[in-house]
Amino acid sequence: MHDRPRVPALSLTRVVLSSGRSVDLAELHLASTYGGLLEGYPCGPVNDLRIRELVHTAERMSPTTPVHLVPPPREYPDQYAGALGPVEVLPRVACVGRFSSAALDPANDPFLHRSALTVVWFQPTSRVPSARDTEPALREVDWAGLARDYAL
């Protein structure tokens, strides 16, 4: 026997949130956080603009699904501050993922309803989240408070 969580055939992977809820990753977009977009140096204003762009991309990706930003960790290397403030670095990979799970409302038919949430997060590598290897902040998403039910 294999000691692996069962991943539905129609999803990329399954992630178990810290709440215990299993969510399936249906779609994933990865991009270099600064790839081709950086003029100058990484700093607060540039990072804030990049984050807003990613959230806007997520909203266009699935207009009927709520979008949640996992606040990214920000590092401040000991480098000379420029005109826009101190150097501030986000993790290398920007991620936008569309997740689905069982319906939130117990009155909904579990065969006809699911819940969905699009999540924006940052991580240091390009690996796909998995049941065993997921950014800790991604596991903390408040699914019950953020996701929305939909009919199949």
Beta strands, then each sheet from edge to edge (+ up, - down):
strand 1: 13-16
strand 2: 22-32
strand 3: 67-69
strand 4: 93-102
strand 5: 113-123
strand 6: 148-151
sheet 1: 1+ 2- 4+ 5- 3-
sheet 2: 1+ 2- 4+ 5- 6+
end
